[in-house]
Amino acid sequence: CCLGSGLSWEPRSRAVEQVHLRCTEGSLEWMYPVRALRVVLEPNLSSAKHTTVCIKPASDFQGANIYVERAGQLHLVVSEAGGARPHQVSCFSAHTPQRVALFLQASLQRDISRRTASFQYELLGNQSAAGPDFKKMTLVKAMCRPCDNVELLMAICSSDFVVKGSIRNVSHDSENHMSQVDVNVQKVYRQKNRIFQQDEASGEWRGPIRTLLQCKVKKGAGDFLFTGNEHFGEAWLGCAPRFKDFSFIYHAARERRANPCEFQLN
């Protein structure tokens, strides 16, 4: 995480302040933004042939526009005038995975009232590019189709979360082009962070999973195995077969010694 204030700079200086962020995911908070800030993302991603950068502005994002530098040109990514929404995630391909430069241009303002231009960012390798931005991510078509057996067996090994449960409710957000699946969880096999938690009143384990509106997710009866990855602290749906189908596929693969990892069903 990086924190900075425009008020700490020399008022007569025209130099563009520059910061370097070495992590593949994190956040930046620019308080009282003035003039410009250049943010260089340069983590060790030499093994990734293609990288996608995603930016999620804070709900109270104010005081600046965010651009990405490409071949000496600035391309607008997040506009203050556009009214940054909490769920508005912008993604774009990085032409040079080892070094991505963002340019934050402070908006003109007569007063110095408190404004903060803050956002979260993630750099994704192309193997995990099934993220939340439905227009710009490369694997968008794959998100809505059922996983084949090979993809399913890999999903239980590499996903950020793997849970068994049933669908409690499905809600749709047409404005942000997203759907949310509320899950009653019977067993948490794995989760990266505490998205799935136990309700203190009922004692039941629950958690929300997001997916694309275009996938047209509907509420279905029975138990499912939900897998997927986390982006910006939210669970995004990957493979989600019926549990009985998954159990059959896994046991058959294990008998053939074709399972890529051991998975404790019971």
N, C-alpha and C positions, 0 to 999 in steps of 0.2 A: 504494500500500500504506500502511496506517495501523497504527502500533504504539503500544500504551499499557499502563500498569500502574495497577491500582486502589490500590496502595500509595502512590502519589504524591499522592493526594488528602488533603484535610484530614479527619481521623478524625471530627470532630464535625459536619462539613458534611452537610446533607441534600439539597443541590442535586444535580440530575441532570446529570452531565457530558454535553456534547454535542459531536459532531464532524460536520464536513461533508465529504463525498466528492464530488469533481467529475467523476470518470471514469465511463465507461459500464461498465467492468469493473475489478475489483481485488480486494483482500483486506484483512481487518482482523484484528488479533491483540490480544486483550485479556488481559493476564497478571494473575494474582491478582485476579480480578474481585470487586468489592465494590459493594454498593448497585445502581446502575443506570447504563446508558449509552444515550444516544439518538444514533442514527446517521442522518443525513439524507443521502440520495442525491439530488443535484440537478445532474445534468449538463445540457448544452444539448441537449434533445431536443424542442424546440418543434415540429419538423416531424413528429414521430411522433404519430399520433392515438391509438394504443393501444400500451402498453408492457407487457412481461412482465418481472418480476423473478425471477431464479433465485438460490438460495443453496445452496452446497455446504459443509457443515461439515467441518472437518478430522477425520481419523481419531481424534485424541486430544482431541476437543472435550469440555471439562469446565467446570463452574462457573457455567453460566448457561442461561437459556432465551431464545429469540429470538421476538419478537412483531412484527407489522406493525400500524401505527396506521391506523385507518380510521374517519373521522367521530367521533373522540374515543374510540373503542373499541380495545382491544388484542386481536388474534387470534393465537393460538399458531402459529408456523411451524416452529421447531426445538425439541424438548424434550430436555433433558439426560437425563431419566429414560427416554426412549425409546431411548437408546443410539445416538447418531448414528453412522452407518456412513459409510465413505469415499465410497461411491457413492450415498448418499442425497441426491438433489437435490430441493429444494422450490421450486416455482414458483407465482407468483400474479400476477394482473393488477393493474397500478397504476392507480388511479382518477385520479390527477393525475400525468401523465408527467414534469412538470418538477420534482416534489418527492415523494420517497418516504421515509417515516420508519420506521425500525426501532427497536425498544426492546429492549435486552438487560437482563434482570433477573438479577442474581447470585443463585445459590442459597445458602441458609443453610449455614454450615459452622463447626465449632468450631475447627478448626485453620487455619493459614495455609499449608498445604502447596501446593506449586506446582501451579496449575491454569491452563489457558489456554483461553479461548473464542475460537477463531479460525475464520474461514470465508472462502470466496471468493464473489463475487457477480458477476452479469452483468445488464445491462439490455438487453432485446431488443426491437427494433421488431417490429411484427406481421408484417413480411415475412420475418423469420428466426426465427419462433417455433416451429420444429420441433425443439425441444430435448429434453433427456433425460427430463423428468418426464412419464411416460406418462399420468398421470391428469388433470393440470391444464393441459397445453399445448393450445392451440386448434387446431393443425393436425395432431393426432394421426392422424386418419383418412387424411390425405394421405401420411403417411410410408410406409405399407405398400403403396400402390398404385404401379404403374408410371407413370413420368412420360410425359406426351405430348410430341410433337415440340417444341412451343413451350417447354415447361418445360425440356426437355433442352438446347435451344440457349441458353437463359438460364443454365442451371446451369454450363455451361463458362465463361461470362463472369464470373459473380458468386460462385462457390463459393470457400471458403477453400482447398480442395484439389481437384486433378484429377489422377488417376493412371491409368495403364493397367497391368493386372495380372491375375493369376489367384487363385482362392481356394485357400489352402493348408489352412485348417481353419476350422470354425465351432464355437464353444462357446456353451453357454447357461447363464445364471445366473438360475434361477427365483426366488431370494430377492429379487434386485434388479430383476427383470423386464427383463433386458437380454440381448442376444446380442452376441458379439464375432466379427467376421470377420477372420481373419488373412490378409493379402494378400502374395503374392509379386509385387513391383513390377517391371515391365519399363521403365517410363518415368514420371518425375515431371514433369508439365507445370506444376504449381503446388502449393505448399504454404505455408501461413502460418507455421507453425513446423516444427521438425524431428521430426514424428511418424513419417515414413517415412525410415528410415535404412539405411545399408549395413552388413550384418553383417561384422565383421572377419574371421571365420574362413572363411565361405563366399564372401564377396564379393557375395552377393545383397542386393538391396534389399527390405526388408520393413516392415510396419507394421500395427497393429490399427485396425479401424474398428468402432464400436459402433452398434447399432440396437436397436429394441424387440423384446422377446421375442415379442410378439403378431404381429410381421411374419412369424414362422416362416421365417426365412432358412435355406436349405439349401445345402450345398456343390454347386456346379455346375462342369462342365468348360468349358474354353475361356477366352478372354480377355474382360475386361470393362473398361469405363471407369467408374471409381469417382469420384463427386463428392460433396461435402457440406460441412458447416461444422464449425468447432471450437467446443466449449463446455468450459470449465474444463480446457483443455489436452488434450482428447481429440477425436478425429475421429468425427463422427456422419454416418451414411450419408444421402445425398440420392438423386439419380438414379444408377442403376447399370445401364445397358444393356449388352448384348453389344457388343464393340468394332466388329464388322463392321456391326451395325445402326446404331450411331452414325455410323460413317464414311459410310454410304449417306445417312443423314438430313442430315448436315452438307454433303456435296458437293451434294446436291440443293438445299438451301437457299442455298448459295453461288451456284449457277448462276442462281437466281431473285433473287439479291441480297437474300435475306431473312434472312441470318445476322446476329444483333445484334452480333457481334464476330468479329474474325479469330482463327482457332485453327490453330496449326501442328501438323498431324497427323504429319508426318514429322520 
